[in-house]
């Protein structure tokens, strides 16, 4: 896993920085520390890029899931509408009209049975709509959380990039002042 490898490299660089900081202050040592810190920041930026990419995939997945759930709600609402229409048609007829509308008495009971099936289907469809709405809300919350997390990672990444620039400026300033000479660097250290 690339993310784990990057985190391991960051830890190694951190160890090198700590070890190097305990050595006597020299231009070479301080340049090595600055370079190691810059490399560490670069790896952290790469880590964040991977995390942002993973979050983007998760966001896309949740967006797709929300779309599918929305379509399912529309289908179930259509089904509920049809079941309600059929139930209303049957309810509009009086018992006498229903009995006279059948050639034999057994057809009446078959129709009553189908009406009960319609009502059960209506209850199932309504339950499905409720469940799907709850699933949609959950998916939307997850999506919002992923988006917030992505924004946070991007902010951290911007901060890391600014740190990278600061470290580069520090190195450039030291090299500019000392012209890469150890004696000039030691004089600079005694002045500060």
C-alpha positions in Angstrom: 0.0 0.0 0.0 1.5 3.3 -1.2 0.1 5.2 1.7 1.7 3.0 4.3 5.1 3.2 2.4 4.9 7.0 2.4 4.2 7.1 6.1 7.1 4.7 6.8 9.4 7.0 4.8 8.2 10.0 6.7 9.0 8.3 10.0 12.5 7.3 8.7 13.2 10.9 7.6 12.0 12.1 11.0 14.5 9.8 12.7 17.3 11.1 10.5 16.4 14.7 11.3 16.4 14.0 15.0 19.7 12.2 14.8 21.3 14.9 12.7 20.1 17.7 15.0 22.1 16.2 17.8 25.4 16.6 15.8 27.5 19.7 16.0 26.1 22.6 14.1 27.7 22.8 10.7 26.5 24.2 7.4 26.4 20.7 5.9 24.4 19.4 8.9 21.9 22.2 8.7 21.5 21.9 5.0 20.9 18.1 5.4 18.3 18.9 8.1 16.5 21.4 5.8 16.6 18.9 2.9 15.3 16.1 5.1 12.5 18.3 6.4 11.6 19.3 2.8 11.6 15.7 1.7 9.3 14.8 4.6 6.9 17.6 3.7 6.9 16.4 0.1 6.0 12.9 1.2 3.3 14.3 3.5 1.9 16.2 0.5 1.9 13.0 -1.6 0.2 11.2 1.3 -2.5 13.9 1.3 -2.9 13.7 -2.5 -3.6 9.9 -2.2 -6.0 10.5 0.7 -7.8 13.2 -1.3 -8.0 10.9 -4.4 -9.4 8.1 -2.1 -12.0 10.5 -0.7 -12.9 11.7 -4.2 -13.6 8.0 -5.1 -15.7 7.7 -2.0 -17.6 10.9 -2.8 -18.3 9.6 -6.3 -19.5 6.3 -4.9 -21.9 8.0 -2.4 -23.1 10.4 -5.2 -23.9 7.4 -7.4 -25.6 5.6 -4.4 -27.8 8.7 -3.8 -28.8 8.8 -7.4 -29.7 5.1 -7.4 -31.7 5.5 -4.2 -33.5 8.6 -5.7 -34.5 6.5 -8.7 -35.7 3.7 -6.5 -37.9 6.2 -4.5 -39.4 7.5 -7.8 -40.2 3.9 -8.9 -41.8 3.1 -5.5 -43.8 6.3 -5.5 -45.1 5.4 -9.0 -46.0 2.0 -7.7 -47.7 3.4 -4.6 -49.7 5.8 -6.8 -50.9 3.0 -9.0 -51.8 0.9 -6.0 -53.8 3.8 -4.5 -55.6 4.4 -7.8 -56.6 0.7 -8.0 -57.7 0.7 -4.4 -59.7 3.8 -4.9 -61.5 2.4 -7.9 -62.5 -0.7 -5.9 -63.5 1.4 -2.9 -65.7 3.6 -5.1 -68.0 0.7 -5.9 -70.7 -0.3 -3.4 -71.0 -3.8 -2.1 -74.2 -4.4 -4.2 -72.4 -3.1 -7.4 -69.5 -5.4 -6.6 -71.8 -8.5 -6.1 -73.8 -7.7 -9.2 -70.7 -7.2 -11.3 -69.6 -10.9 -11.0 -71.1 -13.8 -12.9 -70.6 -16.1 -10.0 -69.9 -15.7 -6.3 -66.4 -17.3 -6.3 -65.2 -14.5 -8.7 -66.2 -12.0 -6.0 -64.0 -13.7 -3.4 -61.1 -13.9 -5.9 -61.5 -10.1 -6.4 -61.7 -9.5 -2.6 -58.5 -11.5 -2.3 -56.8 -9.5 -5.0 -57.9 -6.3 -3.2 -56.2 -7.5 -0.1 -53.1 -8.3 -2.1 -53.2 -4.7 -3.5 -53.4 -3.3 0.1 -50.5 -5.5 1.2 -48.5 -4.4 -1.9 -49.3 -0.8 -0.9 -48.0 -1.3 2.6 -44.8 -2.9 1.3 -44.2 -0.1 -1.2 -44.7 2.5 1.5 -42.3 0.7 3.8 -39.8 0.5 0.9 -40.1 4.3 0.3 -39.5 5.0 4.0 -36.5 2.7 4.1 -35.0 4.1 0.9 -35.5 7.7 2.2 -33.6 6.7 5.3 -30.8 5.1 3.3 -30.6 8.2 1.1 -30.3 10.5 4.2 -27.5 8.2 5.5 -25.7 8.3 2.2 -26.1 12.1 2.0 -24.6 12.4 5.5 -21.7 10.2 4.6 -21.2 12.3 1.4 -21.1 15.5 3.4 -18.6 14.0 5.8 -16.3 12.8 3.0 -16.5 16.3 1.4 -15.6 18.0 4.7 -12.7 15.6 5.1 -11.5 16.3 1.6 -11.7 20.0 2.3 -9.7 19.5 5.5 -7.0 17.5 3.6 -6.7 20.2 1.0 -6.2 22.8 3.6 -3.5 20.7 5.3 -1.9 20.2 1.9 -1.9 23.9 1.2 -0.3 24.5 4.6 2.3 21.8 3.9 3.1 23.5 0.5 3.6 26.8 2.3 6.0 25.0 4.8 7.9 23.6 1.8 8.4 27.2 0.5 9.5 28.4 3.9 12.1 25.6 4.2 13.4 26.4 0.7 13.7 30.1 1.5 15.6 29.3 4.7 18.0 27.2 2.8 18.4 29.7 0.0 19.0 32.5 2.6 21.6 30.6 4.5 23.4 29.7 1.3 23.1 33.2 0.0 24.6 34.7 3.2 27.3 32.1 3.7 28.1 31.5 0.0 28.4 27.8 1.0 31.4 28.4 3.2 31.6 26.8 6.7 33.5 29.7 8.2 30.8 32.2 7.1 28.1 29.9 8.5 29.8 29.6 11.9 30.1 33.5 12.0 26.4 33.7 11.3 25.6 31.3 14.1 27.6 33.3 16.6 25.8 36.5 15.6 22.3 34.9 16.2 
